[in-house]
Amino acid sequence: MARRPPDSATLLGIARACADVLVAAGDSSPTVAALVAASGVSERSFHRYFPTKADCLRPLFDEGNDAYAAALAAQPAGLSLGEAVTRAFVAANDSMTDDASRAFMRTVFGDLALRRVWLEASYATAEVLRPAVAARIGAPERAVATTVACGQAIVLAISALAHMVEDGLTAPEAAAAAGAALFAGDRHE
């Protein structure tokens, strides 16, 4: 009988334990053995859950991206795409004000392997955002306009997170600045 994969809460717990080790090192230099020791799973299970060492953070990224998509879907009708994604970003990231959260993202941004996994997760978010974005702009889910609008939502998140970490901006400040730059002359409004 095949083993069932662990539930998302278990994967998140493993990811958080690994994140603590990676942040303490400031990069992806800790060994798999160190990550395994911190996470409490066997090395075999670790490799079964995560194809690469850096992939151990993917559950954290997916959780944040799912929160962003849920926050976008919850925005009131009548808001422009720019206003809706700006508000959704704030709702999903406003708690990222503590030093630990910023240190985590600083570690991710500074390490190629970790940043690759984060960018892959961000790219995959387009599919999660697609239904809410399509409804917001009044286009079919598979339309080019929807794909572009999903890309705008992802670019806003990437830009805002970068400036939260690099410049110490709050989520509302970073989202407002990114939204103003990104949606100037927005065709979806």
VOPAGU-2260 file (C-alpha; in pm, 1 decimal, decimal comma):
REM VOPAGU-2260
SITE   aa  ch    i         X         Y         Z
SITE  MET   A    0       0,0       0,0       0,0
SITE  ALA   A    1     140,1     337,8     -99,3
SITE  ARG   A    2     210,3     590,7     170,3
SITE  ARG   A    3     -10,0     891,8     180,7
SITE  PRO   A    4     166,9    1224,8     159,1
SITE  PRO   A    5     163,6    1427,9     478,6
SITE  ASP   A    6    -108,3    1685,6     524,6
SITE  SER   A    7     -37,4    2051,9     460,8
SITE  ALA   A    8      -4,2    2130,4     832,8
SITE  THR   A    9     272,7    1871,5     865,7
SITE  LEU   A   10     453,5    2005,3     558,7
SITE  LEU   A   11     421,4    2360,4     693,6
SITE  GLY   A   12     571,1    2251,1    1024,9
SITE  ILE   A   13     865,3    2091,6     846,0
SITE  ALA   A   14     907,5    2401,3     628,5
SITE  ARG   A   15     904,5    2633,7     930,3
SITE  ALA   A   16    1169,1    2426,2    1107,3
SITE  CYS   A   17    1385,1    2428,6     793,9
SITE  ALA   A   18    1330,8    2802,7     748,6
SITE  ASP   A   19    1468,6    2866,7    1097,7
SITE  VAL   A   20    1787,1    2676,4    1009,5
SITE  LEU   A   21    1827,6    2850,1     673,5
SITE  VAL   A   22    1766,8    3197,5     819,0
SITE  ALA   A   23    2019,9    3132,4    1096,4
SITE  ALA   A   24    2275,8    3046,4     827,1
SITE  GLY   A   25    2166,4    3333,5     603,1
SITE  ASP   A   26    2157,6    3110,8     294,1
SITE  SER   A   27    2103,9    2755,9     170,3
SITE  SER   A   28    2438,0    2628,5     303,3
SITE  PRO   A   29    2299,1    2405,9     582,8
SITE  THR   A   30    2315,7    2040,2     491,4
SITE  VAL   A   31    2014,3    1820,0     436,4
SITE  ALA   A   32    2121,1    1641,7     755,5
SITE  ALA   A   33    2086,7    1968,6     949,8
SITE  LEU   A   34    1744,0    2033,3     797,6
SITE  VAL   A   35    1635,1    1676,9     870,9
SITE  ALA   A   36    1749,2    1709,3    1232,5
SITE  ALA   A   37    1555,0    2033,1    1275,8
SITE  SER   A   38    1241,8    1903,9    1106,0
SITE  GLY   A   39    1218,2    1570,8    1284,9
SITE  VAL   A   40    1160,2    1360,5     973,2
SITE  SER   A   41    1386,3    1095,7     829,6
SITE  GLU   A   42    1621,7    1184,4     548,1
SITE  ARG   A   43    1430,5     949,5     321,3
SITE  SER   A   44    1101,0    1124,1     400,1
SITE  PHE   A   45    1263,4    1463,5     352,7
SITE  HIS   A   46    1371,7    1368,3       1,8
SITE  ARG   A   47    1030,3    1219,3     -71,1
SITE  TYR   A   48     857,5    1543,8      29,3
SITE  PHE   A   49    1107,3    1785,1    -124,7
SITE  PRO   A   50    1285,9    1717,7    -457,7
SITE  THR   A   51    1567,2    1958,0    -365,9
SITE  LYS   A   52    1691,6    2105,1     -41,0
SITE  ALA   A   53    1554,9    2448,2    -131,0
SITE  ASP   A   54    1211,2    2300,5    -201,3
SITE  CYS   A   55    1165,3    2252,1     172,9
SITE  LEU   A   56    1042,6    2613,6     181,7
SITE  ARG   A   57     779,9    2566,0     -88,3
SITE  PRO   A   58     493,9    2496,7     156,9
SITE  LEU   A   59     554,4    2837,3     318,6
SITE  PHE   A   60     551,4    3013,1     -16,8
SITE  ASP   A   61     238,8    2828,5    -126,3
SITE  GLU   A   62      64,7    2921,0     199,0
SITE  GLY   A   63     141,1    3289,6     142,3
SITE  ASN   A   64      34,8    3276,1    -220,3
SITE  ASP   A   65    -289,2    3096,4    -129,2
SITE  ALA   A   66    -358,3    3368,2     128,3
SITE  TYR   A   67    -302,8    3632,6    -141,6
SITE  ALA   A   68    -543,9    3456,8    -378,5
SITE  ALA   A   69    -806,4    3419,0    -105,2
SITE  ALA   A   70    -769,7    3785,1     -10,9
SITE  LEU   A   71    -814,1    3885,7    -375,4
SITE  ALA   A   72   -1127,2    3672,5    -408,5
SITE  ALA   A   73   -1266,4    3839,8     -94,6
SITE  GLN   A   74   -1227,3    4196,6    -225,1
SITE  PRO   A   75   -1555,6    4377,7    -284,0
SITE  ALA   A   76   -1699,7    4403,8    -632,6
SITE  GLY   A   77   -1653,8    4736,3    -801,9
SITE  LEU   A   78   -1287,1    4779,7    -715,4
SITE  SER   A   79   -1046,3    4809,2   -1005,5
SITE  LEU   A   80    -796,0    4530,2   -1053,0
SITE  GLY   A   81    -518,9    4756,4    -923,3
SITE  GLU   A   82    -706,6    4850,7    -607,6
SITE  ALA   A   83    -819,1    4492,0    -546,8
SITE  VAL   A   84    -471,7    4336,4    -578,2
SITE  THR   A   85    -318,2    4615,6    -370,6
SITE  ARG   A   86    -569,9    4556,0     -91,5
SITE  ALA   A   87    -531,7    4178,6    -123,8
SITE  PHE   A   88    -154,3    4203,3     -90,2
SITE  VAL   A   89    -191,6    4410,3     225,6
SITE  ALA   A   90    -445,3    4167,3     371,2
SITE  ALA   A   91    -217,1    3870,5     302,0
SITE  ASN   A   92     108,9    4034,6     415,1
SITE  ASP   A   93      27,9    4299,0     673,9
SITE  SER   A   94     149,4    4072,3     953,2
SITE  MET   A   95     495,6    4054,1     793,7
SITE  THR   A   96     628,3    4335,7    1006,8
SITE  ASP   A   97     843,1    4143,0    1248,0
SITE  ASP   A   98    1216,4    4101,0    1211,5
SITE  ALA   A   99    1186,0    3722,9    1171,8
SITE  SER   A  100     961,2    3751,6     865,2
SITE  ARG   A  101    1187,4    4007,7     704,8
SITE  ALA   A  102    1496,7    3799,5     782,6
SITE  PHE   A  103    1328,8    3501,4     617,2
SITE  MET   A  104    1255,2    3690,4     295,6
SITE  ARG   A  105    1599,3    3857,2     302,4
SITE  THR   A  106    1752,0    3508,1     315,1
SITE  VAL   A  107    1531,6    3395,5      25,3
SITE  PHE   A  108    1614,5    3700,0    -187,3
SITE  GLY   A  109    1986,7    3662,7    -121,5
SITE  ASP   A  110    2018,8    3296,4    -215,0
SITE  LEU   A  111    1978,2    3178,8    -574,0
SITE  ALA   A  112    1842,5    2832,3    -488,7
SITE  LEU   A  113    1588,2    2964,4    -238,0
SITE  ARG   A  114    1487,7    3251,4    -465,9
SITE  ARG   A  115    1431,4    3003,7    -750,3
SITE  VAL   A  116    1180,1    2808,4    -543,6
SITE  TRP   A  117    1006,6    3129,5    -434,3
SITE  LEU   A  118     982,7    3252,9    -792,5
SITE  GLU   A  119     849,0    2915,2    -909,1
SITE  ALA   A  120     582,9    2932,4    -637,8
SITE  SER   A  121     502,5    3290,6    -736,5
SITE  TYR   A  122     468,1    3189,6   -1101,3
SITE  ALA   A  123     236,5    2901,7   -1007,4
SITE  THR   A  124      18,4    3147,8    -818,7
SITE  ALA   A  125    -118,4    3273,0   -1150,4
SITE  GLU   A  126    -338,0    2963,8   -1167,4
SITE  VAL   A  127    -463,1    3017,9    -813,2
SITE  LEU   A  128    -537,7    3385,2    -885,8
SITE  ARG   A  129    -699,2    3318,4   -1223,8
SITE  PRO   A  130   -1066,3    3273,0   -1116,8
SITE  ALA   A  131   -1073,5    3588,0    -902,7
SITE  VAL   A  132    -884,0    3793,1   -1160,8
SITE  ALA   A  133   -1107,2    3676,4   -1447,1
SITE  ALA   A  134   -1418,1    3768,5   -1251,2
SITE  ARG   A  135   -1269,6    4104,9   -1156,4
SITE  ILE   A  136   -1185,5    4206,3   -1515,7
SITE  GLY   A  137   -1485,5    4036,0   -1676,2
SITE  ALA   A  138   -1282,5    3806,3   -1900,5
SITE  PRO   A  139   -1274,2    3429,1   -1947,0
SITE  GLU   A  140   -1028,7    3249,6   -1719,7
SITE  ARG   A  141    -808,7    3136,4   -2011,3
SITE  ALA   A  142    -810,0    3473,9   -2190,7
SITE  VAL   A  143    -485,0    3656,3   -2260,2
SITE  ALA   A  144    -617,0    3954,5   -2064,1
SITE  THR   A  145    -664,0    3731,9   -1760,1
SITE  THR   A  146    -312,6    3589,8   -1792,3
SITE  VAL   A  147    -167,0    3940,6   -1813,8
SITE  ALA   A  148    -373,6    4061,8   -1518,9
SITE  CYS   A  149    -257,5    3761,8   -1312,2
SITE  GLY   A  150      97,6    3855,4   -1405,7
SITE  GLN   A  151      35,2    4209,0   -1283,8
SITE  ALA   A  152     -87,0    4075,1    -949,8
SITE  ILE   A  153     226,7    3862,4    -916,9
SITE  VAL   A  154     457,4    4148,9   -1014,8
SITE  LEU   A  155     290,6    4367,3    -752,4
SITE  ALA   A  156     355,5    4101,4    -487,1
SITE  ILE   A  157     718,2    4048,1    -590,4
SITE  SER   A  158     789,7    4421,9    -603,5
SITE  ALA   A  159     612,9    4502,0    -278,3
SITE  LEU   A  160     783,5    4219,7     -87,6
SITE  ALA   A  161    1122,4    4328,5    -218,7
SITE  HIS   A  162    1068,7    4684,0     -94,9
SITE  MET   A  163     931,2    4567,5     238,1
SITE  VAL   A  164    1255,4    4378,5     294,8
SITE  GLU   A  165    1503,3    4616,5     129,7
SITE  ASP   A  166    1353,3    4949,3     236,4
SITE  GLY   A  167    1165,5    4855,0     552,2
SITE  LEU   A  168     830,6    4962,7     408,0
SITE  THR   A  169     509,5    4836,8     563,8
SITE  ALA   A  170     279,3    4618,5     355,1
SITE  PRO   A  171      40,6    4911,0     289,0
SITE  GLU   A  172     328,0    5142,0     189,5
SITE  ALA   A  173     494,0    4886,1     -36,8
SITE  ALA   A  174     166,6    4777,0    -198,0
SITE  ALA   A  175      58,6    5136,1    -259,2
SITE  ALA   A  176     391,7    5224,9    -421,0
SITE  ALA   A  177     400,3    4909,6    -634,7
SITE  GLY   A  178      34,0    4946,6    -728,3
SITE  ALA   A  179      75,9    5310,9    -826,4
SITE  ALA   A  180     372,3    5226,2   -1049,2
SITE  LEU   A  181     217,7    4913,4   -1197,3
SITE  PHE   A  182    -137,1    5027,8   -1258,8
SITE  ALA   A  183     -79,1    5381,2   -1382,3
SITE  GLY   A  184    -309,9    5400,5   -1682,2
SITE  ASP   A  185    -464,0    5060,9   -1595,1
SITE  ARG   A  186    -675,6    4936,4   -1886,0
SITE  HIS   A  187    -888,4    4724,9   -1653,6
SITE  GLU   A  188   -1032,3    5023,1   -1467,5
